[in-house]
Each structure stands twice: as structure tokens, then as C-alpha cells.
Amino acid sequence: MDVLIYFWDDRDGASFSGWWFGPAVGGDQVWAYSPDKSVVPPSSQWRVPYDGPIDPTFNVQAVGSQEQQAYQQLAQQNQQYQQQAVQQAYPHQEQQAYQQLAQQNQQYQQQAVQQAYPHQAGYQQNLGQNDWQDAQRRQQEEQNAVQIVRQAIHRVRTTGPEALDQACAEMQDVLNKMGNECGGMWQRLQQEVFQATQMAAERKEMYRQQREEEEKRMKEREAVTAQLLQDLSQLVTTAEGSISELKEKLQPVMDTNNLDLAEIDKSTTGFDEVKGKAKASCRACSDFLLSKRFAMEEARSVVAETREQLVQLQRKIHGAFVSMAQCVKGLEAKIDGAHRKEKAMKFVEKREELFRKYDADNDGALSAQEIAAFARGEYSFEVPTQVIEKLVNVYGGDKRGVEKKHLVRVRQAVGVAREEVCSSEEEKGRGDWFQKPEEVAFLQAALARRIAIVAYSNPMHSGNFCWPSADGSHFEQVSAMIIHGTREILQAETQILLSLVFVGVTAFLSVVSPTSFVRSAKITNPPRSDFPPVGLVHMPRDVTFASKVAVHELLHTLEPLGITAKAWLVGPRKLIVSDILKSLQRVHLDVQESAISKFLEALTDLGLVEAGEVVEDPRRFPWQRAFKIFQDMRSPVSANHGRRSVEELLNRAWAQHEFAVADIADEVLDWLQHVGDARPANGRADL
């Protein structure tokens, strides 16, 4: 038998607090008791039995390791037999097996008592061997019965609400079967069973109330979820309806080709209102979903169905946004195409009108007199006679005059002659060369250093966004400037070296510049031995034609060859009213500050500008619709001068495009002249 000494606190009352001596902790079979409250068991002053007087012969002392090991082995064997007895007694209650285990348990009890408590030998002899064994057997049987009943009570206390009825029935059944064997503990066990039954009933009632409240809350959540899903579904239906209305509004325009701007404007009357309605309805769907999603998923009982419906509604919302974007982009493409078509038609019409204007005899060709009239009327310039004779001889065909298809040659020849005259000393300062804000600033810095500028681009490139463009008179002017600049360099009668600086864009790098050995960021051919110093002004954000990798590859290739090269990285600049006004006034454009403010507001409404920053490439954005705000702008250069100047400022704000080096022109040109060993003469500033 396993004999224990343990301390029991005052949970059952102060009279039960103290040190106890028995076979189990908290059991009803107790051999001795001491009310002592010390932290170690007292060696004497024990009451035997627990409610009897103090037995002076009962002493407790530590036991050696060998005896203690024997006691532990006996205790473990006794515990195994007790467990077998409990398992066989409940629920099967096989009496024969129980009695056999009880007899074996009795034998181990006797061994434990004999080894652990030799002082009770006299007590055993006084009672008689048989009577003492019977008393021990009855006491053990009572203890086993009490333990079985209390195990049933413990199951009731720990069982969940769903199985309480079954646990209570089993507890009562165990009490009825084992009650007669519990001896003096019968009444106490009845009370414990009654208390456990009451507590089980209270737990069941509390669980029932909690379950009803939870079901009520769940139904309320399900109702809220259903209502929110219905509201979202209605918003989605409204959004889809507004998108359908938008499509119907644009359908005539999208199905018809070759519409001009007037026809598009007429067909899309009220489009902005319908688009705003569609955008607001789509935004309402997304805002509702973001703000109400958590509330819709609170009903855990239907969360799977709710999420499935939300996925379907999200797809519809996304589809509505996509459809709206496609409609808007489709219309913008139509408008952009109409703008291009109108521009081309106006250019052709203007060229035809220009030719008819000076073809006085309507014979389809310009005679020498008509070419002279053309130069006087368009350029206020008296073209030299030898220039006119050369034009008639080369392009006159049957000598009656230059045909309409060669009008561009006439304009180019007149432009070259005019540029030569304008560059002479008596005409100094009166040159007109494709003036735009950034280019003017650059040219002022260059001419102040007596640098002859030769600019080059590829005007025949399809989709060319860089100047000069082949569709206007500026192409001839730039060509004339190239010829004149080169001639001035080659024929200069001076001992002072003139710096030759090629200024160009991406097309220039791939056609003329010795940097053409770099293609797609790879070295295709080794650089020439006479490779000149190169300054690269690179706009990392402008990735349409430029490449940061290609610039790095160029510098990396030239460095080990001892060739001087340097790159300047320039970033975009915000659009500020005062800066725009100053830049436009630099090129003699008369514009009001209030008009610039309205222009920026219009660009913001179009989506090109946010907080002063250009967020899309202006070269691919139909911003020209907002340029009508500058209808009162006056320019002494040309009708398109103002639009091109504004376009350059937008390009600069997007990616520092074109002559982005204007702000650092002095630094770049000084570096080029220094590494090229050029000695600037007396500076001049023609612009």
C-alpha cells in the first residue's frame, strides 16, 4: 500500500487543516492527523485515529534509501491494482474480479503496514489477526467505493454541457450501486452528488441562455450581412448601368471612322457628365466594400457564402472600372486622331493656299517673279537673283517655274539665303532660329562663348518627337543654320579657334555622333582614335529613346581609352506659375499670369498634372485641349511658337527633355571648352 504524509489547507475548514497520514491524498481512509501548521511533518503529537487522542507511540522519521525504494515499489504495485479495481468496478461491476483484486490489495496493505509501522504490531495483536485483517479489508473496500463515486462526481464537474445529462445519470447509478459499500461516507457522498447535480443544472441553464443569446446575435449579424450585400449589389447594378450609359453615349463615335473634331464634339455632348456619373458610381462601390467588408464577414455562420458573393461583386466592380477606362481611352484616341488629322489637313491646306497665293498666273508653277514675291511676302526678304535663277534651273523642268511639289526646296533656299544675310554684321541680332525657352537659354550661353552651334536631328524619323520637325518652315531654317554654321567654321579667317559643338537628341546620337557605336546599351564597334570630348545630358526619366544603361556603357568604354567624357543627370521640374511666366517672357511671348494659373488647373482636371508635377508623358497626352486658354497669347515669331514653347516646358517638367541643360549650360560649355582646349573670343549674345 502507498502510505503518504501530506498537508491539507483550510479549504474544508480550519478543523481539517494540518498534516494527514493515509494511503491517498484527500481520501477518507486516514490513520493519523496532526493540526501542526509547520512546513515539515511533525515527528510526534499525532492523533491515532485522526479524531482520537494523541498517540505518544506514533512517531515519524526519515527512512533510508533502501527501505524507501521498497516502499515505492509496493506503492506502485498497489496503485496498479487499485486502478484495475476501479476499471472493473465501473462500468461493468464484475464482482468476482473486484473481490480478487481486493484480496491482493489487502495483502500488499499488510506488507506495507508491517514494514512502515512496526509500532502498530501491538495494536494488531490486541485485535487479533483475523479481526484486524477484516477491518483493513472493509476499510479498503470503503475507500475504493468512495473513490469510484468521487470519480463519477469529477466527471460531472468536468463534462461539457452537451453530455451533462448522461454524466449525471452515470453518477447517480454509481452512487446507487456503490453506496452500501461507502460506510460512514454515504451521507457525505449523497450531499456531494446533490451539489454536483445542482451545479450541472445551473451550468446547463447558463449554457442554454448563452446559446440563445449567441443565436440571437448571429441572426442579427446575418440580417446585417444580408442587408449590406443587398446594398452593395444595388450599388454594383447602378455602376453597371452607368457604364452601359457611357458606352451607349460613345457608341456612335467609336463605330464611325474619320470624324473631325466638330463631329466628335457634337456626338459627345454631355460625355463629361455621364463619365462623372459612372466614375462616382464605381467609386461608391469600392468605398462601400472597403468600409463595410468587416461588418459583412462578422456573421461566421455564413462567412463562406458571404465571401463567395463578395468575390463575384468585386469582379463586377473591377469590370466596371476597366470598362470605364476603356471608354475614356477610346474617346481620347479618337480625339487625338482627329487632332492629328485636322493638323495634317490644315498643313496641307496651308501649303496649298500658300502656293496658290503666289501662283499669280495659276499655271501650277512659281516663276522667278513669283518666287521673289514669295520671299518678300513670307520672310520680308529680298532673295538674291542668283538664288532664284538656280532654283528655276534645277527644279523648273520646262523652265516655266518651280512646281508645287518642290515648294519645300524654294522655302529651304530662301531660308538659307536669309540666314546668311541675318548672320552678317549689319544684320546681327535679327536672326530668328526656332526660339523656345530652353533653347534660347542654351544658345545665349553658347554664343556668349563664341561657339558655333551645329544642331542635328533626324527629321525623317517616323513618329519623331524631337525638333526640328519636317512638317514646317522651321526645318528649312534649321537646315540653313547648319549650312551657315558649318561654313562659318570652315571659312573662318582668324587665328582664334572656334568651338564646334554638336547639339542633338537621340536620333543625333545614332546618325551623326561618334557615339553611334553604342546600340541598345551594347558596344557594336570600337570608338575612333579621334573620338572628341563628349558631354552627355541624360534624363533618366525619359526612357522612350534614352537609356541610362547605354550612357553608363559609353562612359565605361571611353574611360580606359583616355577619352574625356562626362554625363549630367537632370531630373524633372515642377510647374510653377512664376517660372512658366518668366520662361515664356524670355522668348517674347505675351501672356498673363492668370491664364497660366487656369492652364495648370485645366491640366490637373485632365489628369496630366498633380500637385505641380507632370505624371504622364505630354508627348502622348492630349493636353492641347487646354491650350485654348492661351488664345490671346501673342508671339512675334510664328503662330505655333507659343504652343511649342509651352510644350517644351511640359516636356521639361515630365523628364527634362530637349535642351534640359539650359539651367547648367555654363557648367557644360565651360567643361567642353576646357577639355577641348578652346579659347573663347570676345563673347556675344545675339538672342
Secondary structure, 3 states (H helix, E strand, C coil): CCCEEEEECHHHCHHHCEEEEECCCCCCCCCEEECCCCCCCCCCCEECCCCCCEECCCCCCCCCHHHHHHHHHHHHHHHHHHHHHHHHHHHHCCHHHHHHHHHHHHHHHHHHHHHHCHHHHHHHHHHCHHHHHHHHHHHHHHHHHHHHHHHHHHHHHHCCHHHHHHHHHHHHHHHHHHHHHCHHHHHHHHHHHHHHHHHHHHHHHHHHHHHHHHHHHHHHHHHHHHHHHHHHHHHHHHHHHHHHHHHHHHHHHHHCCCCCHHHHHHHCCCHHHHHHHHHHHHHHHHHHHHHHHHHHCCCHHHHHHHHHHHHHHHHHHHHHHHHHHHHHHHHHHHHHHHHHHHHHHHHHHHHHHHHHHHCCCCCCEECHHHHHHHHHHHHCCCCCHHHHHHHHHHHCCCCCCEEHHHHHHHHHHHHHHHHHHHCCHHHCCCCCCCCCHHHHHHHHHHHCCCEEEEEECCCCCCCCCCCCCCCCHHHHHHHHHHHHHHHHHHCCCCCCCCEEEEEECHHHHHHCCHHHHEECCEECCCCCCCCCCEEEEECCCCCCCCCHHHHHHHHHHHHHHCCCEEEEECCCCCCCHHHHHHHHHHCCCECCHHHHHHHHHHHHHHCCEECCEECCCHHHCCHHHHHHHHCCCECCCCCCHHHHHHHHHHHHHHHCCCCHHHHHHHHHHHHHHHHCCCCCCCCCCCC
